[in-house]
């Protein structure tokens, strides 16, 4: 058998059971990644369904966002406001290795207690809250907008700009903050599963959204350490865009856009040949060497764009790469769906919805192949999460199909 066509093996978290409680993008995405890695994830939804089921974009009447965050999970309806619902959650948790719980399940009328006396059989638990479980800000109202500004993430994302007064940093990343925090949820879960010995009640991993977003601010902290003023958002028009130590230009084309980086002098000469050696390239005061080009980056951007706007992306990229100049197309979502490299690696999976629609969605961003050639299973076609049905817990348990084993887990130890 060819070592790259061997039968798939189960994911590395096969046998692990995870209970997800509460409505939160980071919690849902982190738990979904655990499901992608083979864990059995049981998502507890309130009567009427998770609030994220009502978030755009939609496939028909179903939330495509919810499907992306929750595919591969099993579902159980639980009314956390009732004693029976809280008992049911405790019963499910006792059979799990890990609980991931969102802030909305820890606050308000439907709040759950993490107190060991109230939940003696609770396994290791990851609590994801806006500002953490300790400190003076734990009870502050929060939203993704508030968190991205409180952490400084929004200010950094909105800098620098040409006119700060006309473009205040009021915008935020769309779902990026939640997805980035979801990766941290998964990392924390992997660490917790490995580190904890199975005693009950398990420890609580205190994960703060604000901590995660602040942790991402590598550039402004480095600039501050270097003595630069990180409080100003004014872009220096004479300063070029520098990435990884070299000039990088964004150039519009007739059918899209490209990024090109002829940073060294020898690369610049070959890039000039790709553009047909226009006369302005002979101006040493404009583009004589790398330092000069850096100082004139904005002017060069305009001149190169006047040429590139009449070219096809593929033609420019092909010619530049043949000339050994770093150049690549700026892909749209549609371009990614047709990307042969991603297709070959089975990056996208088709998710089928209850109305018959099917949408491709990103899967795991890596392949896992053993020395014997077996590859970790990847879903080619998945079914979107079921629509919320009756609020009756017994019916919800039936829908979850084998979400729970018949036997009770011991008070301490594994499953």
Secondary structure, 3 states (H helix, E strand, C coil): CCCCCCCCECCCCCCCEEEEECCCHHHHHHHHHHHHCCCEEEEEECCCCCHHHHCCCEECCEEHHHHHHHCCCEEEECCCCCHHHHHHHHHHHHCCCEEEEEHHHCCCCCCCCCCCCCCCCCCEEEEEECCCCCCCCCCCCCCHHHHHHHCCHHHHHCCCECCCCCCCCCCCCCCHHHHHHHHHHHHHHHHHHHHCCCCCCCCEEEEEHHHHHHHCCHHHHHHHHCCCCCCCCECCCCCCCEECCEECEEEEECCEEEEEECCCHHHHHHHHHHCCCCHHHHCHHHHCCHHHHHHCHHHHHHHHHHHHCCCCHHHHHHHHHHCCCEEEECCCHHHHHCCHHHHHCCCEEEEECCCCCEEEEECCCCCCECCCCCEECCCCEEECCCCCCCCCHHHHHHHCCCCCCCCCCCCCCCC
